[in-house]
Amino acid sequence: MGLISEVLLLPFAPVRGSAWVIGQVLHEAERLYYDPATVRSELAQLEQQLEAGEIDDEEFDRREDELLDRLETGLRTGVGTNNGTARG
């Protein structure tokens, strides 16, 4: 950008900075959400809940499907693994 456009856009710098921070927070949240280790840990907790009788088979199956979808998405796209198509 030229000097004049930088000066004219200076009042918007806090907005641009905030947008960058929000983008970084969103990226980190997606990385953690799709991280295979996180999903596997949640699967183990889910199985413990089933064994302890805290949830029934139907609830277990529904939540297990959701977690397996997350795991597949994370492994397929590389989100959460810092490879593939993950932004860096």
A tleap script that builds the chain and sets N, CA, C and O, in Angstrom:
source leaprc.protein.ff14SB
mol = sequence {
  NMET GLY LEU ILE SER GLU VAL LEU LEU LEU
  PRO PHE ALA PRO VAL ARG GLY SER ALA TRP
  VAL ILE GLY GLN VAL LEU HIE GLU ALA GLU
  ARG LEU TYR TYR ASP PRO ALA THR VAL ARG
  SER GLU LEU ALA GLN LEU GLU GLN GLN LEU
  GLU ALA GLY GLU ILE ASP ASP GLU GLU PHE
  ASP ARG ARG GLU ASP GLU LEU LEU ASP ARG
  LEU GLU THR GLY LEU ARG THR GLY VAL GLY
  THR ASN ASN GLY THR ALA ARG CGLY
}
set mol.1.N position { 0.840 -1.183 0.000 }
set mol.1.CA position { 0.000 0.000 0.000 }
set mol.1.C position { 0.877 1.236 0.000 }
set mol.1.O position { 1.995 1.242 0.517 }
set mol.2.N position { 0.342 2.255 -0.584 }
set mol.2.CA position { 1.069 3.504 -0.613 }
set mol.2.C position { 0.953 4.260 0.692 }
set mol.2.O position { 0.133 3.933 1.550 }
set mol.3.N position { 1.778 5.267 0.827 }
set mol.3.CA position { 1.803 6.067 2.058 }
set mol.3.C position { 0.466 6.758 2.300 }
set mol.3.O position { -0.016 6.807 3.432 }
set mol.4.N position { -0.128 7.290 1.244 }
set mol.4.CA position { -1.397 8.011 1.404 }
set mol.4.C position { -2.503 7.056 1.865 }
set mol.4.O position { -3.275 7.387 2.764 }
set mol.5.N position { -2.577 5.871 1.248 }
set mol.5.CA position { -3.621 4.943 1.674 }
set mol.5.C position { -3.388 4.466 3.097 }
set mol.5.O position { -4.349 4.235 3.831 }
set mol.6.N position { -2.132 4.312 3.504 }
set mol.6.CA position { -1.837 3.934 4.894 }
set mol.6.C position { -2.318 5.014 5.860 }
set mol.6.O position { -2.897 4.704 6.901 }
set mol.7.N position { -2.083 6.268 5.522 }
set mol.7.CA position { -2.506 7.375 6.381 }
set mol.7.C position { -4.028 7.446 6.434 }
set mol.7.O position { -4.602 7.658 7.502 }
set mol.8.N position { -4.681 7.270 5.291 }
set mol.8.CA position { -6.142 7.337 5.266 }
set mol.8.C position { -6.784 6.165 6.006 }
set mol.8.O position { -7.852 6.319 6.598 }
set mol.9.N position { -6.145 4.999 5.977 }
set mol.9.CA position { -6.705 3.820 6.630 }
set mol.9.C position { -6.258 3.676 8.092 }
set mol.9.O position { -6.685 2.751 8.783 }
set mol.10.N position { -5.409 4.580 8.555 }
set mol.10.CA position { -4.902 4.506 9.928 }
set mol.10.C position { -6.014 4.436 10.987 }
set mol.10.O position { -5.875 3.686 11.953 }
set mol.11.N position { -7.107 5.189 10.839 }
set mol.11.CA position { -8.170 5.074 11.851 }
set mol.11.C position { -8.781 3.675 11.941 }
set mol.11.O position { -9.380 3.324 12.958 }
set mol.12.N position { -8.634 2.883 10.890 }
set mol.12.CA position { -9.202 1.539 10.886 }
set mol.12.C position { -8.223 0.471 11.365 }
set mol.12.O position { -8.553 -0.715 11.359 }
set mol.13.N position { -7.037 0.873 11.775 }
set mol.13.CA position { -6.019 -0.086 12.214 }
set mol.13.C position { -6.511 -0.969 13.373 }
set mol.13.O position { -6.273 -2.176 13.350 }
set mol.14.N position { -7.182 -0.410 14.377 }
set mol.14.CA position { -7.662 -1.288 15.457 }
set mol.14.C position { -8.643 -2.348 14.962 }
set mol.14.O position { -8.639 -3.472 15.464 }
set mol.15.N position { -9.477 -2.007 13.990 }
set mol.15.CA position { -10.434 -2.968 13.443 }
set mol.15.C position { -9.689 -4.067 12.704 }
set mol.15.O position { -9.995 -5.249 12.864 }
set mol.16.N position { -8.709 -3.677 11.892 }
set mol.16.CA position { -7.924 -4.669 11.149 }
set mol.16.C position { -7.151 -5.557 12.118 }
set mol.16.O position { -7.048 -6.765 11.901 }
set mol.17.N position { -6.610 -4.977 13.176 }
set mol.17.CA position { -5.893 -5.763 14.180 }
set mol.17.C position { -6.816 -6.724 14.907 }
set mol.17.O position { -6.451 -7.870 15.167 }
set mol.18.N position { -8.004 -6.259 15.232 }
set mol.18.CA position { -8.983 -7.120 15.907 }
set mol.18.C position { -9.400 -8.273 15.013 }
set mol.18.O position { -9.555 -9.402 15.478 }
set mol.19.N position { -9.581 -7.993 13.732 }
set mol.19.CA position { -9.960 -9.049 12.790 }
set mol.19.C position { -8.861 -10.101 12.709 }
set mol.19.O position { -9.150 -11.294 12.623 }
set mol.20.N position { -7.604 -9.669 12.734 }
set mol.20.CA position { -6.490 -10.607 12.686 }
set mol.20.C position { -6.485 -11.490 13.935 }
set mol.20.O position { -6.300 -12.704 13.841 }
set mol.21.N position { -6.688 -10.881 15.099 }
set mol.21.CA position { -6.705 -11.637 16.357 }
set mol.21.C position { -7.857 -12.646 16.358 }
set mol.21.O position { -7.677 -13.798 16.754 }
set mol.22.N position { -9.015 -12.220 15.925 }
set mol.22.CA position { -10.167 -13.128 15.864 }
set mol.22.C position { -9.869 -14.291 14.927 }
set mol.22.O position { -10.209 -15.435 15.229 }
set mol.23.N position { -9.240 -14.008 13.801 }
set mol.23.CA position { -8.860 -15.065 12.867 }
set mol.23.C position { -7.888 -16.060 13.486 }
set mol.23.O position { -8.008 -17.265 13.262 }
set mol.24.N position { -6.927 -15.567 14.261 }
set mol.24.CA position { -5.967 -16.447 14.913 }
set mol.24.C position { -6.638 -17.316 15.973 }
set mol.24.O position { -6.332 -18.502 16.092 }
set mol.25.N position { -7.547 -16.726 16.738 }
set mol.25.CA position { -8.266 -17.485 17.765 }
set mol.25.C position { -9.127 -18.560 17.109 }
set mol.25.O position { -9.181 -19.692 17.589 }
set mol.26.N position { -9.794 -18.213 16.021 }
set mol.26.CA position { -10.621 -19.182 15.301 }
set mol.26.C position { -9.766 -20.327 14.757 }
set mol.26.O position { -10.150 -21.492 14.857 }
set mol.27.N position { -8.626 -20.002 14.193 }
set mol.27.CA position { -7.722 -21.025 13.661 }
set mol.27.C position { -7.274 -21.984 14.765 }
set mol.27.O position { -7.260 -23.198 14.562 }
set mol.28.N position { -6.912 -21.453 15.917 }
set mol.28.CA position { -6.467 -22.304 17.034 }
set mol.28.C position { -7.608 -23.163 17.559 }
set mol.28.O position { -7.405 -24.328 17.904 }
set mol.29.N position { -8.809 -22.591 17.620 }
set mol.29.CA position { -9.968 -23.367 18.077 }
set mol.29.C position { -10.255 -24.523 17.118 }
set mol.29.O position { -10.554 -25.633 17.556 }
set mol.30.N position { -10.164 -24.266 15.812 }
set mol.30.CA position { -10.368 -25.338 14.835 }
set mol.30.C position { -9.282 -26.398 14.963 }
set mol.30.O position { -9.563 -27.593 14.868 }
set mol.31.N position { -8.048 -25.966 15.177 }
set mol.31.CA position { -6.949 -26.916 15.314 }
set mol.31.C position { -7.186 -27.845 16.501 }
set mol.31.O position { -6.998 -29.057 16.394 }
set mol.32.N position { -7.594 -27.281 17.618 }
set mol.32.CA position { -7.860 -28.100 18.802 }
set mol.32.C position { -9.088 -28.982 18.617 }
set mol.32.O position { -9.095 -30.132 19.056 }
set mol.33.N position { -10.115 -28.464 17.980 }
set mol.33.CA position { -11.365 -29.213 17.779 }
set mol.33.C position { -11.131 -30.456 16.932 }
set mol.33.O position { -11.693 -31.515 17.210 }
set mol.34.N position { -10.302 -30.332 15.899 }
set mol.34.CA position { -10.059 -31.448 14.987 }
set mol.34.C position { -8.795 -32.237 15.311 }
set mol.34.O position { -8.468 -33.180 14.591 }
set mol.35.N position { -8.077 -31.881 16.370 }
set mol.35.CA position { -6.850 -32.575 16.737 }
set mol.35.C position { -7.155 -34.044 17.053 }
set mol.35.O position { -7.978 -34.331 17.923 }
set mol.36.N position { -6.492 -34.979 16.345 }
set mol.36.CA position { -6.776 -36.403 16.575 }
set mol.36.C position { -6.595 -36.830 18.032 }
set mol.36.O position { -7.369 -37.649 18.528 }
set mol.37.N position { -5.606 -36.302 18.716 }
set mol.37.CA position { -5.396 -36.671 20.119 }
set mol.37.C position { -6.570 -36.218 20.988 }
set mol.37.O position { -6.996 -36.938 21.891 }
set mol.38.N position { -7.085 -35.032 20.712 }
set mol.38.CA position { -8.234 -34.522 21.464 }
set mol.38.C position { -9.465 -35.389 21.215 }
set mol.38.O position { -10.186 -35.736 22.150 }
set mol.39.N position { -9.699 -35.733 19.958 }
set mol.39.CA position { -10.880 -36.538 19.615 }
set mol.39.C position { -10.763 -37.933 20.239 }
set mol.39.O position { -11.742 -38.466 20.761 }
set mol.40.N position { -9.578 -38.516 20.184 }
set mol.40.CA position { -9.397 -39.846 20.781 }
set mol.40.C position { -9.621 -39.805 22.292 }
set mol.40.O position { -10.194 -40.729 22.869 }
set mol.41.N position { -9.170 -38.739 22.914 }
set mol.41.CA position { -9.392 -38.582 24.350 }
set mol.41.C position { -10.882 -38.475 24.662 }
set mol.41.O position { -11.362 -39.062 25.632 }
set mol.42.N position { -11.608 -37.727 23.841 }
set mol.42.CA position { -13.049 -37.598 24.038 }
set mol.42.C position { -13.761 -38.931 23.801 }
set mol.42.O position { -14.742 -39.238 24.477 }
set mol.43.N position { -13.270 -39.723 22.845 }
set mol.43.CA position { -13.832 -41.051 22.621 }
set mol.43.C position { -13.628 -41.940 23.848 }
set mol.43.O position { -14.536 -42.674 24.239 }
set mol.44.N position { -12.451 -41.878 24.451 }
set mol.44.CA position { -12.173 -42.673 25.647 }
set mol.44.C position { -13.086 -42.247 26.801 }
set mol.44.O position { -13.608 -43.092 27.527 }
set mol.45.N position { -13.275 -40.933 26.966 }
set mol.45.CA position { -14.173 -40.442 28.016 }
set mol.45.C position { -15.606 -40.896 27.767 }
set mol.45.O position { -16.330 -41.251 28.697 }
set mol.46.N position { -15.997 -40.879 26.510 }
set mol.46.CA position { -17.352 -41.308 26.145 }
set mol.46.C position { -17.560 -42.781 26.494 }
set mol.46.O position { -18.610 -43.162 27.012 }
set mol.47.N position { -16.559 -43.598 26.208 }
set mol.47.CA position { -16.655 -45.020 26.535 }
set mol.47.C position { -16.733 -45.231 28.053 }
set mol.47.O position { -17.457 -46.105 28.529 }
set mol.48.N position { -15.983 -44.425 28.800 }
set mol.48.CA position { -16.054 -44.524 30.260 }
set mol.48.C position { -17.441 -44.154 30.765 }
set mol.48.O position { -17.955 -44.776 31.694 }
set mol.49.N position { -18.045 -43.141 30.153 }
set mol.49.CA position { -19.396 -42.750 30.550 }
set mol.49.C position { -20.393 -43.874 30.280 }
set mol.49.O position { -21.301 -44.107 31.078 }
set mol.50.N position { -20.225 -44.571 29.157 }
set mol.50.CA position { -21.109 -45.682 28.828 }
set mol.50.C position { -20.936 -46.811 29.846 }
set mol.50.O position { -21.918 -47.363 30.343 }
set mol.51.N position { -19.694 -47.145 30.147 }
set mol.51.CA position { -19.420 -48.228 31.092 }
set mol.51.C position { -19.910 -47.899 32.494 }
set mol.51.O position { -20.307 -48.794 33.240 }
set mol.52.N position { -19.884 -46.613 32.856 }
set mol.52.CA position { -20.336 -46.194 34.180 }
set mol.52.C position { -21.852 -46.047 34.245 }
set mol.52.O position { -22.410 -45.797 35.313 }
set mol.53.N position { -22.516 -46.202 33.104 }
set mol.53.CA position { -23.969 -46.090 33.081 }
set mol.53.C position { -24.475 -44.662 33.058 }
set mol.53.O position { -25.659 -44.422 33.292 }
set mol.54.N position { -23.591 -43.703 32.778 }
set mol.54.CA position { -23.989 -42.299 32.747 }
set mol.54.C position { -24.770 -41.955 31.478 }
set mol.54.O position { -25.565 -41.015 31.469 }
set mol.55.N position { -24.539 -42.717 30.410 }
set mol.55.CA position { -25.266 -42.517 29.158 }
set mol.55.C position { -25.731 -43.878 28.646 }
set mol.55.O position { -25.169 -44.909 29.016 }
set mol.56.N position { -26.754 -43.881 27.801 }
set mol.56.CA position { -27.245 -45.145 27.243 }
set mol.56.C position { -26.580 -45.414 25.890 }
set mol.56.O position { -25.817 -44.591 25.383 }
set mol.57.N position { -26.881 -46.573 25.322 }
set mol.57.CA position { -26.271 -46.983 24.058 }
set mol.57.C position { -26.608 -46.017 22.918 }
set mol.57.O position { -25.762 -45.723 22.073 }
set mol.58.N position { -27.830 -45.538 22.905 }
set mol.58.CA position { -28.247 -44.623 21.842 }
set mol.58.C position { -27.444 -43.320 21.883 }
set mol.58.O position { -26.964 -42.845 20.853 }
set mol.59.N position { -27.305 -42.751 23.075 }
set mol.59.CA position { -26.519 -41.521 23.243 }
set mol.59.C position { -25.059 -41.774 22.882 }
set mol.59.O position { -24.422 -40.947 22.229 }
set mol.60.N position { -24.539 -42.912 23.307 }
set mol.60.CA position { -23.156 -43.272 22.991 }
set mol.60.C position { -22.963 -43.331 21.478 }
set mol.60.O position { -22.018 -42.747 20.947 }
set mol.61.N position { -23.852 -44.032 20.789 }
set mol.61.CA position { -23.727 -44.167 19.336 }
set mol.61.C position { -23.787 -42.823 18.632 }
set mol.61.O position { -23.017 -42.572 17.705 }
set mol.62.N position { -24.696 -41.958 19.063 }
set mol.62.CA position { -24.836 -40.642 18.437 }
set mol.62.C position { -23.566 -39.813 18.620 }
set mol.62.O position { -23.041 -39.244 17.663 }
set mol.63.N position { -23.083 -39.751 19.850 }
set mol.63.CA position { -21.894 -38.943 20.128 }
set mol.63.C position { -20.639 -39.564 19.531 }
set mol.63.O position { -19.730 -38.845 19.117 }
set mol.64.N position { -20.579 -40.885 19.483 }
set mol.64.CA position { -19.427 -41.553 18.879 }
set mol.64.C position { -19.362 -41.224 17.385 }
set mol.64.O position { -18.282 -40.955 16.859 }
set mol.65.N position { -20.496 -41.244 16.708 }
set mol.65.CA position { -20.538 -40.893 15.290 }
set mol.65.C position { -20.034 -39.470 15.060 }
set mol.65.O position { -19.275 -39.222 14.123 }
set mol.66.N position { -20.453 -38.541 15.914 }
set mol.66.CA position { -20.003 -37.150 15.792 }
set mol.66.C position { -18.485 -37.055 15.954 }
set mol.66.O position { -17.808 -36.370 15.188 }
set mol.67.N position { -17.963 -37.756 16.966 }
set mol.67.CA position { -16.521 -37.717 17.210 }
set mol.67.C position { -15.734 -38.372 16.074 }
set mol.67.O position { -14.675 -37.880 15.683 }
set mol.68.N position { -16.248 -39.469 15.553 }
set mol.68.CA position { -15.561 -40.131 14.440 }
set mol.68.C position { -15.593 -39.266 13.175 }
set mol.68.O position { -14.639 -39.276 12.397 }
set mol.69.N position { -16.669 -38.528 12.966 }
set mol.69.CA position { -16.727 -37.581 11.845 }
set mol.69.C position { -15.675 -36.492 12.012 }
set mol.69.O position { -14.993 -36.126 11.055 }
set mol.70.N position { -15.546 -35.975 13.237 }
set mol.70.CA position { -14.513 -34.964 13.511 }
set mol.70.C position { -13.127 -35.516 13.250 }
set mol.70.O position { -12.294 -34.848 12.639 }
set mol.71.N position { -12.872 -36.741 13.712 }
set mol.71.CA position { -11.571 -37.363 13.530 }
set mol.71.C position { -11.274 -37.527 12.039 }
set mol.71.O position { -10.176 -37.212 11.579 }
set mol.72.N position { -12.256 -38.019 11.295 }
set mol.72.CA position { -12.069 -38.203 9.856 }
set mol.72.C position { -11.792 -36.871 9.153 }
set mol.72.O position { -10.905 -36.780 8.305 }
set mol.73.N position { -12.555 -35.848 9.512 }
set mol.73.CA position { -12.355 -34.528 8.911 }
set mol.73.C position { -10.960 -33.997 9.226 }
set mol.73.O position { -10.268 -33.487 8.344 }
set mol.74.N position { -10.558 -34.117 10.466 }
set mol.74.CA position { -9.239 -33.628 10.856 }
set mol.74.C position { -8.115 -34.352 10.143 }
set mol.74.O position { -7.149 -33.724 9.711 }
set mol.75.N position { -8.226 -35.649 10.014 }
set mol.75.CA position { -7.185 -36.422 9.339 }
set mol.75.C position { -7.192 -36.172 7.834 }
set mol.75.O position { -6.133 -36.118 7.209 }
set mol.76.N position { -8.386 -36.020 7.245 }
set mol.76.CA position { -8.500 -35.813 5.807 }
set mol.76.C position { -7.987 -34.440 5.391 }
set mol.76.O position { -7.292 -34.317 4.382 }
set mol.77.N position { -8.322 -33.413 6.158 }
set mol.77.CA position { -7.966 -32.047 5.764 }
set mol.77.C position { -6.651 -31.579 6.356 }
set mol.77.O position { -6.070 -30.603 5.881 }
set mol.78.N position { -6.178 -32.257 7.378 }
set mol.78.CA position { -4.942 -31.831 8.021 }
set mol.78.C position { -5.153 -30.782 9.094 }
set mol.78.O position { -4.188 -30.354 9.728 }
set mol.79.N position { -6.394 -30.354 9.317 }
set mol.79.CA position { -6.672 -29.407 10.389 }
set mol.79.C position { -6.396 -30.112 11.697 }
set mol.79.O position { -6.856 -31.234 11.912 }
set mol.80.N position { -5.655 -29.472 12.565 }
set mol.80.CA position { -5.352 -30.077 13.856 }
set mol.80.C position { -4.049 -30.851 13.860 }
set mol.80.O position { -3.564 -31.245 14.920 }
set mol.81.N position { -3.472 -31.074 12.673 }
set mol.81.CA position { -2.236 -31.833 12.616 }
set mol.81.C position { -1.069 -31.011 12.083 }
set mol.81.O position { 0.051 -31.509 11.976 }
set mol.82.N position { -1.341 -29.736 11.748 }
set mol.82.CA position { -0.317 -28.845 11.203 }
set mol.82.C position { 0.314 -29.382 9.927 }
set mol.82.O position { 1.497 -29.154 9.674 }
set mol.83.N position { -0.474 -30.097 9.118 }
set mol.83.CA position { -0.027 -30.498 7.795 }
set mol.83.C position { -1.222 -30.467 6.859 }
set mol.83.O position { -2.291 -29.986 7.235 }
set mol.84.N position { -1.059 -30.961 5.673 }
set mol.84.CA position { -2.185 -30.961 4.741 }
set mol.84.C position { -2.597 -29.556 4.386 }
set mol.84.O position { -1.764 -28.744 3.985 }
set mol.85.N position { -3.896 -29.254 4.529 }
set mol.85.CA position { -4.397 -27.943 4.120 }
set mol.85.C position { -4.518 -26.990 5.293 }
set mol.85.O position { -5.120 -25.925 5.154 }
set mol.86.N position { -3.971 -27.336 6.428 }
set mol.86.CA position { -4.080 -26.455 7.592 }
set mol.86.C position { -3.330 -25.166 7.322 }
set mol.86.O position { -2.239 -25.164 6.752 }
set mol.87.N position { -3.940 -24.074 7.746 }
set mol.87.CA position { -3.279 -22.770 7.600 }
set mol.87.C position { -2.175 -22.675 8.618 }
set mol.87.O position { -2.252 -23.286 9.684 }
set mol.88.N position { -1.158 -21.923 8.304 }
set mol.88.CA position { -0.060 -21.799 9.264 }
set mol.88.C position { 0.520 -20.454 9.334 }
set mol.88.O position { 1.451 -20.224 10.106 }
savepdb mol mol.pdb
quit
